Amino acid sequence: EAQSSGGSTTETIVKIARHTKDNDLLEAEASALRKMFGSDGDERYHPYFPRLEDSFMYQDAGKMKRRGNVISRLDGFHTLQQVREAYPEGVNHLDAIWMWRRLLVAMGYAHRMGIIHGAVLPQHVMILPKDHGLALVDWCYSTTASPDNGAEPIKAISSQYRDWYPKEVMEKSSPSYGTDVSLAARTLVYLMGGDPVNLDMPERIPKPIRAFFKGCCQANQD
């Protein structure tokens, strides 16, 4: 639990970098969450993200200084990875659509704040089924977009999903907001029982929906 100066407590999780070379990933997450919850942000969108409670440097017996983040815990939520495992044939496309709409809201807010998530993948999208809630988590892969200079390359990938990433990520070139859209679309294709790499989807999914998600994965979406 984390305790505020006012005495209230919050259920939290603590993430600590495994190695000093990963400190920049935890710093990226802390920076992104601070910005989205900062004075320039909009609290109406805060439920779509975990809250950063604290960020610190940890020094163990080996004298290695590693970054740690204390983040609010999202009780009752399930990752889309867990949802897909619970429904091996894929979820109904109508259920997928409400998740997609909420995911667009979350990504849209981050993008307006100049932040690219960089890894909108099944284990990073969480839903609260009863309330149709959604949260986009794990901002360690995020980067900041600049209107003048573009965005810094995404520094790391989730190796399990290597084949899902658009070429700008694998080529270490500048990502765009479309990078997030492409990964999110592949995640929804996977959720509905399709192939997120080849974008093949079951015939039970209406043709316009299949065409839409394929379109979201086209290159150069700027």
Salt bridges, closest charged atoms under 4 A:
ASP24 OD2 - LYS155 NZ 3.58
GLU27 OE2 - ARG67 NH2 3.87
GLU29 OE2 - LYS15 NZ 2.92
ASP42 OD2 - ARG44 NH2 2.60
ASP60 OD2 - ARG66 NH2 3.36
ASP75 OD1 - ARG73 NE 3.06
ASP138 OD1 - LYS15 NZ 3.40
ASP138 OD2 - HIS124 NE2 3.27
ASP180 OD2 - HIS111 NE2 2.85
GLU203 OE1 - ARG210 NH2 3.62
